[in-house]
Amino acid sequence: MLDVAQFAKDQTVAFGAGIRNEIATHAERAGAERVLVVTTPHQADLGQALADALGPRAVGLSATAAMHTPVDISEAAAEELRRLQADSVLAAGGGSTVGLGKALALRTSVQQIVLPTTYAGSECTPILGQTEDGVKTTMKDPRLLPGTVLYDPELVATLPVAMTVTSALNAMAHAVEALYAQDRSPESDQLAMLGLEAFRQALPAVMADPSDLAAREATQRGAWACGTVLGRVGMALHHKLCHTLGGSFDLPHAETHAIILPHAMAYNAAAVPDLLAPVAALFEGADAAQAVWSFARDLGAPSALKDLGVTETDLDHAADIATRNAYWNPREITREGLRALLDRAWRGAAPAA
């Protein structure tokens, strides 16, 4: 089992079935006196249950979180937080909700407690992506790192199978890009591989029995590792493309990551085959990108951008945006190369260099 304590820095991290029912105790330990609970509209019932469990520490519920953290929603929630004089925010949900919690911390300096309900891993990073006027921008700031993260496998036991797969692949993408990051280290390599290994072993068990809490906790530990390494090293082509597609075309975050991952791997493997070789070995394939693509396909993951509503004419626009600002990548970024990558991802074809 992945030993979180070996790698945890600047966070209180705990795992356990039913740990959400102890939220008042954890809030007290964190010194949270006035807590605003945030969720998406879809998870408002969970938010209300947590507010009830917090008792007098809860000052309100904001069920307004949305994909890609729209700035206007964050500003409105910050006004509500100030009105309620909250000193803490409890984000219960996936990446959208965690993003709103971070946006509130950025604007008001409140502390964050997170109860993840997906495998996004953003709860482990000091990174925030925000969308305004159809453009998603990413920033990094120490204030964005949640202080307390509580993983309750019961909260992901009912995660639909399709979302389980795409959310896991989203997390795995962090680890894959960490392996060829410009600022990678032996520790980040170890953490990335531990995260990938946790998913490689536990995801098939979850698919066989989605209510298997031991397997679910193992995937949560994998999500923690993948998210933590995301916060420690820089990302490259894969994340740039996903942010471009998500912010510009309002695509679902996890599904977009699941589709793009093997194609970004294939593009970069041409430059750093040795750094991706451990992934090929872990997934028992001669080629890392093909092995991950097959793993995802066998789990029923989406494989084509066209199935998300992207049109073929959108691909030129996406390639233009993704090459507009220079960013580091192990292989030179060219518009022609990105356009070909996007075409394969749009069609659902197998990845190729």
N, C-alpha and C positions, 0 to 999 in steps of 0.2 A: 504493500500500500504506500502511495506517495506520502512522504512525511512533510507536511506543510510547515511545521515548526522550523525545519532546516532552512527554509527559504523566506519565510515571512519577515517583512520589514515594514515598520511604521503602520501596521494594521493589527487589529484584534480579529482573528479568524477562528470560527468554531463550526463544527459539523454535528448534526444529530437529528434523527427523526423526531419531529414534534418540537424542535427548538423554538419555533415561532411562538409557541404557547408560553415561553419564558421571556417574551420580549420586554416585559416591564422590568425584570431583573437586569437584563442586558442594558436597557436604557439607563437604569439607575447607575450601573457600573460605569457607563460612559459619561455620566453627569448630565444627561439630557433631562431637563425639567419641563420644557414646553415643546412638544413634538408635533410637527405637521406631517401627516401620513400622505404620501403621494403614490398614485397608481395610474393606470390607463382607465378609461371608462369601462372597458371590458372586465377589469379586475377590481371594480369598486367594492364588491362584496368582500373580497379578501382585505381590502383596505379598511373597511368598516369593522371587520372582525379583529384586526390588529389594533385599531383605535380603541375598541372595547377592551381588549386585553391590556392596553397601556393604562386604562383607567384615567385618573385625573391628569396624567402626564400628556395625554392627547389633547391638542387644542383645535384640531380640525382635520379634514380630509379633502385633498385636491385630486380628483380623478380626471386629470386633464392631459396626462402625458401622451405624446404622439411620436410617430416614427421620425427619425432624423432631427429631433429636438428643435422644432421651429422656434425662432427667437420671440415671436409675438406671444406664444403660449408661455414661455419662460418668464417674460416680463410680467404677464398678468398674474402668474403664480407667485412671483416675487412680491408683488403688491399685496397679495392675500397673506403671504407669510409675514410681511412687515405689520400688517393690520392686526394679525393674531399675536404678534410679538413672540413668535416661535424662536427657540434657540437651537433647534435640531430638526432634521428632516429624516423620516423613515421612508425609504424607497423600496416598495415591494413590487417586483415585476422583472421584466427583461430589460434589454438595452435601452428602450425608449424611456422607461421609468427611471432607470439609473441615470440616464442622460439628463432628465429633468432635475433630479436631485443634485447633480453636479452643477447644473446651470444656476440653481438656487444658491448653492455654496459659493459659487463664483461671485454672485451679485450681493450676497448678504453675509458671507463668512460663517453661516451656520455649520454645525458638524453634521456628518452623514452616518446613518445606519442603513445597511442594505440587506434585504432578504431576496436573493435572486430566485426567479422562477423559470429561467432558461439557462443556457450555457454560454451566453454572450461573453462573459468575462470582463466586461467593462467596469465592473465593481472593483477590480484589482488595479486599475490604472489611474494616473493623474491626467487623463486625456479626455477631452470633450469635443464632439463634433456637433456643430450647430448649422441650421439651414435658414437662410434668409434670401428672399427673392430668387428662389430656385437654385441657389448656390450653397453647397455645403463646405464649410471651412473647419479645420481642426486646430485645436490649441492644446498646449501642455502647461500645467501649472500645479505646483505642489498642493494648493488648496483644493484641488479637484479629487484627490485621493480619499475615498471614504475611510473613516477611522475604524468602523466595526462592520464586519461582514459575517452573516449567519447563514449557513447552508442547511436547509431542511429538505432531505430527499422526498418527503411527502409532498412538497410543493411542486416537484417535477414529475412525480409518479403519474399524474394525470395529464402531463404534457402530451398532446397528440403525437402519434408516431412520426408523422411527416415533419412536424415542428422540431421534434427531438433530433431528427437526422440533420436538418438544415442548421439548427442552432449549434449542434456539435461540430459540423464542418466549418461554421463561422469561427468557432473557438480554435479549431485545428489550424486554420489559416494563420492565426497569430504565431503559432509555434513554427510553422513552416517558414514564414518570412524571417523569423528570428534566427533561423539557422544560417541564413546568408546576409544578415544585417551587417552594416558597415561597422557598428560598434559592438558586435557580438563578443562573447567571452566564454571561457570554459563553463562557468556557472550558468550562463543563459542557454548554452547548448544543452547542458544537462537538464535544465528545467523544461526546455522545449520538448526534448525527447521523452521525458517523463509524462508530460501532458499528452503527447501523441500516443504513447504506449497505453495510458489509462483509457483513452477512447477506443483504441484498437482492440483492447481486451474486453471492455465493459459494454460497448455499444451493441454487439451481437447479442449479449445476454439481456440487455434492455429490450431489444427488438423481440426476443423470444418471450419475454415476460415483462411488459412495461411497469408492472407493479412491484418488481424485484427491488426492494429498497437498498440492499447492499450494492447492487449493480448501479443503481441511480446515484448513490453516494460516491461510488468510484468515478462516475462520469463528472460529478460535481468537483471532485478533486482534480480531474483532468482540466475542467474549465478554469479552476483557480490557477493551475500551473500555466495554462496557455494565456490567460488574461494577465497574470503577473509578468510573464516575459514580454508581453506586448507593452507593458508600462516601462520596461527597463531598456529596451533597445529600439532602434528606429525601424519603421516598416518601409516597404518599397512599392513596386508595381501593383501587386494584388490589391492592396488597400487603397491606393490612389484610384484605380479603376472602379472599385466598388463604391467609393465615395462619390466619384463622378456620376456613375449610373444611378445611385440611390438619390443623390441630391437633385440631379437634373431631371430625372424621369419618375421620381417618387416611387421607386421600386422597393419591395420588401427587403429588409436588410439581410436577414439570414439566407434567404433563397438566392440573393445575388451573390453572396460570398460562396455559397455551395457550388454555383455554376462556374464562377470565374476561377476558383482555386486551381484546379488541375491545368487550366490553360496558362495561367500566370506561372505556375511551376515549370511547365514545358518551355515557356519563353526563356526563363532564367536558367534552367538546367543547361542550356547550351553554353553558358558562361561559367557556371559553378557546379558541374556534375558531381564533384567530390563532396560538396557540402550537403547535397540532397541524397547522396548514396545511403545514409542511415535510414532515411524514410523509405527508400525502395526495399531495403532489407527488412524493415519492420513490417511492411505491408506485403512482403513476399513477392516482389516483382523485380524484373530486370531494370525497369525505368520507373522513377519515383512518380512522375505525373500520371503515367498510365495506371500504376498501381493504385493511386488515390482515386483516380477517375473510376476504376473498376470497383473499388471499395464503396464509393458513393453510389454508383449505379446499382450495385447489389442490395444496398439499403433502401433503394427507391427514391433517391434524391433527385430533384429537378436537374435537368441538364441543358436546357435551351432558354436563352433570353427571350426568344419570341413567345414563349409560353407565359412570360410575365407581362406581355403587352408591348415589348419593345419592337419597333418596326425596323425594317432593313434600312430605311432612310435615316433613322436615328443614329446609326452606327458612325456615320461621318461626323455628326455633331459631337458624339461622345469621344471620338478619337481626337478631334480638335481641342476639346476641353482638357482631356487628359495629357496633352502635350503642350499645353499653354504655358505652364510654369515648370521650370526645371526642378527635378528632384533626383536624389541619388537612387540608383538601381544597379545591381551587379552586371547587368547587360545594358548596353546603350539603348535608350528609348528612341524609336523612330515611329513616325506616324504610319508608315507603311506596315511595320511590324505589328503595331497595335491594332490597325484596321483588320489585318488578317486574323489576329487573335480574337477580336470581337466577332468577326464573321463566323469563326468556328464555334464560339460560345453561343452565338445567336441561333445557329443551326442545330446545336446539340451534337456536333461532331466530336470525335475523339481528339484529345489534345495533341499538338505537334509543335515542334520548335519553329 
